[in-house]
Amino acid sequence: MAKRSLTDAGSSKLVRQVQEEEQAQNEAPALVGAGANVRPQPKSYRLTPTDIARLRSTTARVSDAAGRPISETDLVKGLLLIGEKTDAKKILSAIKDAVFEG
């Protein structure tokens, strides 16, 4: 189907939408994080009762410090960010302690 000019359409919703899209294409993209357009993917992990207790107690401590509720998901995201910045040997030592603790 060939595109027709929308000059006779006046100020219809379709004309406004097309104009907004054209303006958006001409403007520079906004600076956003690398994963802004990526939808979160569900992941599931099996945790021992000890790990679950650690997660809950850490979430409670962080929520108290923040003065507002912090979700377990937000806590895990924060821990992942810390893990990105931490030396790999420290992380391996913590993993060894956690796995061979019980």
Backbone as a chain_set.jsonl record, in Angstrom:
{"seq": "MAKRSLTDAGSSKLVRQVQEEEQAQNEAPALVGAGANVRPQPKSYRLTPTDIARLRSTTARVSDAAGRPISETDLVKGLLLIGEKTDAKKILSAIKDAVFEG", "coords": {"N": [[0.839, -1.164, 0.0], [0.637, 2.155, -0.89], [2.063, 5.094, 0.549], [0.225, 7.914, 1.478], [0.095, 11.452, 1.411], [-0.451, 13.304, 4.365], [-1.519, 15.813, 4.42], [-4.106, 16.761, 4.024], [-5.439, 15.856, 6.201], [-5.689, 17.417, 8.419], [-5.598, 18.157, 11.852], [-5.529, 15.577, 12.964], [-5.437, 12.669, 15.107], [-3.729, 10.74, 14.056], [-2.069, 12.244, 12.374], [-0.765, 13.847, 14.273], [0.584, 11.854, 15.673], [2.312, 10.81, 13.7], [3.856, 13.085, 13.204], [5.066, 13.417, 15.706], [6.628, 11.104, 15.781], [8.375, 11.611, 13.661], [9.707, 13.854, 14.658], [10.93, 12.707, 16.852], [12.735, 11.009, 15.604], [14.467, 12.806, 14.444], [15.658, 14.083, 16.573], [18.399, 13.935, 18.91], [19.23, 10.898, 20.55], [18.234, 10.245, 23.923], [20.409, 10.181, 26.745], [20.819, 7.226, 28.301], [20.992, 4.398, 30.516], [22.816, 1.362, 29.711], [21.164, -0.91, 29.714], [18.544, -0.019, 29.386], [16.527, -0.491, 27.514], [16.16, -3.151, 27.624], [14.263, -5.854, 28.57], [13.672, -7.189, 31.823], [14.713, -10.48, 32.611], [13.283, -13.411, 33.93], [14.792, -15.178, 36.577], [15.617, -18.026, 38.451], [16.72, -19.349, 41.514], [18.006, -21.887, 43.599], [17.984, -21.808, 46.98], [19.451, -22.541, 50.112], [17.943, -23.102, 53.35], [19.506, -21.636, 55.173], [20.722, -19.725, 53.517], [18.446, -18.328, 52.69], [17.63, -17.265, 55.13], [19.806, -15.568, 55.608], [19.491, -13.786, 53.462], [17.003, -12.622, 54.095], [17.561, -11.443, 56.604], [19.582, -9.65, 55.93], [18.2, -8.043, 54.119], [16.346, -6.907, 55.88], [18.085, -5.451, 57.566], [19.174, -3.589, 55.745], [16.858, -2.294, 54.924], [16.104, -1.073, 57.344], [18.252, 0.69, 57.632], [17.878, 2.277, 55.398], [15.465, 3.413, 55.902], [13.127, 2.844, 54.68], [11.123, 0.352, 53.016], [13.042, -2.186, 51.467], [13.298, -4.273, 48.721], [13.929, -7.802, 48.304], [14.864, -8.361, 45.779], [15.924, -5.881, 44.963], [17.983, -5.735, 46.799], [19.59, -7.902, 45.992], [20.322, -6.95, 43.466], [21.887, -4.767, 44.231], [23.933, -6.125, 45.579], [25.032, -7.518, 43.452], [26.121, -5.415, 42.003], [28.056, -4.548, 43.82], [29.603, -6.848, 43.767], [30.596, -6.711, 41.185], [32.492, -4.754, 41.437], [34.252, -5.694, 43.276], [37.225, -7.474, 44.232], [38.016, -10.518, 42.614], [39.156, -12.628, 44.056], [38.344, -12.184, 46.688], [35.628, -12.616, 46.415], [35.593, -15.312, 45.65], [36.603, -16.446, 47.997], [34.519, -15.853, 49.779], [32.475, -17.332, 48.594], [33.477, -19.918, 48.927], [33.425, -20.071, 51.73], [30.667, -19.877, 52.158], [29.614, -22.108, 50.784], [30.916, -24.357, 51.875], [30.279, -24.171, 54.511], [28.266, -25.591, 55.852]], "CA": [[0.0, 0.0, 0.0], [1.444, 3.361, -1.005], [1.809, 6.105, 1.57], [-0.328, 9.156, 0.976], [0.396, 12.611, 2.226], [-1.473, 13.57, 5.37], [-1.751, 17.259, 4.477], [-5.544, 17.029, 4.077], [-6.009, 15.235, 7.39], [-5.866, 18.409, 9.486], [-4.846, 17.863, 13.079], [-6.044, 14.321, 13.499], [-4.546, 11.937, 16.016], [-2.723, 10.072, 13.239], [-1.106, 13.252, 11.941], [0.05, 14.205, 15.444], [1.455, 10.717, 15.971], [3.359, 10.759, 12.677], [4.731, 14.227, 13.436], [5.872, 13.125, 16.899], [7.627, 10.101, 15.404], [9.381, 12.273, 12.836], [10.508, 14.692, 15.549], [11.748, 11.82, 17.683], [13.816, 10.483, 14.774], [15.397, 13.89, 14.161], [16.341, 14.485, 17.797], [19.439, 13.031, 19.403], [18.685, 10.013, 21.576], [18.532, 10.613, 25.305], [21.422, 9.35, 27.376], [20.258, 6.31, 29.274], [21.861, 3.272, 30.817], [22.956, 0.369, 28.651], [20.081, -1.878, 29.737], [17.269, 0.665, 29.533], [15.521, -1.051, 26.619], [16.161, -4.595, 27.789], [13.299, -6.284, 29.584], [14.25, -8.134, 32.783], [14.416, -11.888, 32.391], [13.147, -14.097, 35.211], [15.79, -16.177, 36.945], [15.295, -18.632, 39.732], [17.854, -20.011, 42.144], [17.666, -22.679, 44.778], [18.753, -21.386, 48.145], [19.25, -23.337, 51.315], [17.288, -22.308, 54.406], [20.487, -20.699, 55.731], [20.856, -18.623, 52.565], [17.211, -17.548, 52.75], [17.68, -16.499, 56.382], [20.774, -14.486, 55.386], [18.878, -12.818, 52.563], [15.961, -11.894, 54.824], [18.141, -10.587, 57.648], [20.288, -8.561, 55.257], [17.163, -7.154, 53.599], [15.804, -6.154, 57.02], [19.097, -4.473, 58.005], [19.281, -2.533, 54.744], [15.604, -1.536, 54.996], [16.194, -0.214, 58.533], [19.223, 1.747, 57.359], [17.322, 3.158, 54.375], [14.269, 4.056, 56.415], [11.996, 2.459, 53.832], [11.265, -1.057, 52.626], [13.9, -2.57, 50.34], [12.923, -5.633, 48.321], [15.035, -8.754, 48.176], [15.383, -8.191, 44.424], [16.789, -4.698, 44.969], [19.179, -6.095, 47.562], [20.432, -8.747, 45.132], [20.897, -6.074, 42.448], [22.968, -4.024, 44.875], [25.043, -7.043, 45.836], [25.677, -7.78, 42.156], [26.933, -4.248, 41.685], [29.235, -4.637, 44.692], [30.408, -7.951, 43.251], [31.284, -6.256, 39.983], [33.592, -3.868, 41.814], [35.083, -6.363, 44.268], [38.255, -8.374, 43.74], [37.508, -11.873, 42.403], [39.641, -13.518, 45.114], [37.468, -11.996, 47.85], [34.353, -13.266, 46.109], [35.822, -16.762, 45.727], [36.732, -16.795, 49.41], [33.178, -15.818, 50.363], [31.734, -18.477, 48.045], [33.992, -21.113, 49.602], [32.902, -20.061, 53.087], [29.226, -20.122, 52.124], [29.308, -23.466, 50.299], [31.44, -25.395, 52.749], [29.967, -23.855, 55.894], [27.405, -26.572, 56.495]], "C": [[0.887, 1.231, 0.0], [1.067, 4.355, 0.084], [1.27, 7.354, 0.903], [0.056, 10.276, 1.928], [-0.76, 12.879, 3.177], [-1.804, 15.057, 5.466], [-3.225, 17.598, 4.577], [-6.187, 16.509, 5.356], [-6.207, 16.226, 8.537], [-5.018, 18.064, 10.692], [-5.378, 16.609, 13.747], [-4.994, 13.658, 14.396], [-3.418, 11.26, 15.229], [-1.655, 11.058, 12.776], [-0.191, 13.639, 13.092], [1.039, 13.085, 15.778], [2.608, 10.636, 14.979], [4.346, 11.903, 12.887], [5.624, 14.002, 14.647], [6.961, 12.114, 16.58], [8.74, 10.725, 14.572], [10.286, 13.154, 13.683], [11.435, 13.84, 16.396], [12.93, 11.266, 16.888], [14.869, 11.547, 14.51], [16.187, 14.321, 15.385], [17.408, 13.471, 18.167], [18.835, 12.147, 20.489], [19.114, 10.465, 22.966], [19.587, 9.666, 25.86], [20.769, 8.515, 28.47], [21.242, 5.182, 29.492], [21.845, 2.238, 29.711], [21.771, -0.592, 28.594], [18.708, -1.262, 29.815], [16.179, 0.029, 28.672], [15.416, -2.567, 26.745], [15.184, -4.968, 28.896], [13.969, -7.267, 30.529], [13.798, -9.566, 32.481], [14.297, -12.588, 33.738], [14.251, -15.141, 35.394], [15.357, -16.779, 38.271], [16.504, -19.413, 40.221], [17.359, -20.79, 43.343], [18.588, -22.269, 45.911], [18.446, -22.305, 49.315], [18.515, -22.476, 52.342], [18.232, -21.292, 55.059], [20.646, -19.487, 54.822], [19.624, -17.719, 52.579], [17.185, -16.693, 54.012], [18.663, -15.334, 56.246], [20.184, -13.382, 54.517], [17.838, -11.972, 53.296], [16.557, -10.967, 55.885], [18.899, -9.406, 57.032], [19.292, -7.554, 54.685], [16.578, -6.3, 54.719], [16.793, -5.091, 57.495], [19.188, -3.3, 57.037], [18.012, -1.677, 54.752], [15.602, -0.598, 56.192], [17.137, 0.956, 58.28], [18.667, 2.754, 56.353], [16.11, 3.935, 54.881], [13.04, 3.803, 55.569], [12.182, 0.999, 53.441], [12.155, -1.233, 51.4], [13.537, -4.015, 49.996], [14.165, -6.519, 48.239], [15.673, -8.644, 46.796], [16.322, -7.002, 44.355], [18.085, -4.976, 45.724], [20.134, -6.926, 46.699], [21.071, -7.91, 44.029], [22.058, -5.268, 43.013], [24.173, -4.894, 45.141], [25.77, -7.401, 44.54], [26.567, -6.618, 41.743], [28.197, -4.221, 42.544], [30.177, -5.724, 44.181], [31.178, -7.588, 41.997], [32.536, -5.463, 40.317], [34.588, -4.529, 42.766], [36.08, -7.303, 43.598], [37.71, -9.808, 43.68], [37.952, -12.832, 43.506], [38.801, -13.4, 46.373], [36.133, -12.697, 47.637], [34.506, -14.778, 46.199], [35.954, -17.229, 47.162], [35.365, -16.826, 50.088], [32.333, -16.982, 49.868], [32.169, -19.758, 48.753], [33.439, -21.202, 51.012], [31.419, -20.396, 53.115], [28.885, -21.565, 51.748], [29.737, -24.528, 51.293], [31.163, -25.126, 54.221], [29.208, -24.993, 56.565], [27.717, -27.922, 56.16]], "O": [[1.802, 1.331, 0.818], [-0.092, 4.447, 0.489], [1.795, 7.8, -0.117], [0.31, 10.046, 3.111], [-1.922, 12.694, 2.815], [-2.318, 15.51, 6.489], [-3.576, 18.625, 5.159], [-7.383, 16.713, 5.564], [-6.842, 15.885, 9.535], [-3.845, 17.717, 10.555], [-5.643, 16.592, 14.949], [-3.828, 14.052, 14.422], [-2.279, 11.216, 15.693], [-0.467, 10.736, 12.786], [1.022, 13.747, 12.913], [2.192, 13.346, 16.122], [3.753, 10.418, 15.374], [5.553, 11.703, 12.759], [6.804, 14.353, 14.625], [8.091, 12.246, 17.051], [9.913, 10.403, 14.759], [11.496, 13.202, 13.458], [12.587, 14.206, 16.631], [14.011, 11.074, 17.443], [16.048, 11.224, 14.366], [17.279, 14.872, 15.249], [17.333, 12.301, 17.79], [18.007, 12.615, 21.271], [20.209, 10.995, 23.156], [19.646, 8.495, 25.487], [20.235, 9.05, 29.442], [22.208, 5.029, 28.743], [20.951, 2.243, 28.865], [21.412, -1.047, 27.508], [17.774, -1.921, 30.272], [15.015, 0.016, 29.073], [14.64, -3.19, 26.021], [15.269, -4.461, 30.015], [14.759, -8.1, 30.086], [12.64, -9.81, 32.14], [15.139, -12.375, 34.61], [14.586, -15.882, 34.47], [14.788, -16.087, 39.115], [17.212, -20.051, 39.442], [16.407, -20.391, 44.014], [19.81, -22.373, 45.81], [17.322, -22.779, 49.479], [18.475, -21.253, 52.211], [17.8, -20.208, 55.452], [20.699, -18.353, 55.297], [19.74, -16.496, 52.49], [16.768, -15.536, 53.973], [18.384, -14.232, 56.718], [20.355, -12.196, 54.799], [17.797, -10.753, 53.135], [16.106, -9.832, 56.043], [18.857, -8.295, 57.559], [19.518, -6.346, 54.76], [16.339, -5.107, 54.532], [16.399, -3.964, 57.794], [19.27, -2.147, 57.461], [18.092, -0.458, 54.601], [15.154, 0.543, 56.084], [16.848, 2.086, 58.673], [18.953, 3.948, 56.445], [15.774, 4.991, 54.346], [12.022, 4.478, 55.726], [13.291, 0.471, 53.528], [12.023, -0.504, 50.416], [13.477, -4.873, 50.876], [15.291, -6.037, 48.121], [16.884, -8.815, 46.655], [17.396, -7.092, 43.76], [19.154, -4.507, 45.332], [21.34, -6.679, 46.682], [22.233, -8.127, 43.686], [23.088, -5.104, 42.358], [25.31, -4.461, 44.953], [26.99, -7.568, 44.537], [27.648, -6.824, 41.192], [29.28, -3.907, 42.051], [31.395, -5.545, 44.165], [32.278, -8.091, 41.767], [33.52, -5.493, 39.576], [35.655, -3.973, 43.029], [35.81, -7.856, 42.532], [37.021, -10.251, 44.598], [37.212, -13.75, 43.858], [38.565, -14.395, 47.057], [35.578, -13.295, 48.558], [33.645, -15.456, 46.76], [35.464, -18.304, 47.509], [35.084, -17.724, 50.881], [31.56, -17.559, 50.633], [31.336, -20.581, 49.133], [33.029, -22.276, 51.453], [30.962, -21.12, 53.999], [27.979, -22.167, 52.325], [29.009, -25.492, 51.53], [31.744, -25.777, 55.089], [29.478, -25.323, 57.72], [27.059, -28.845, 56.64]]}, "num_chains": 1, "name": "protein.A"}
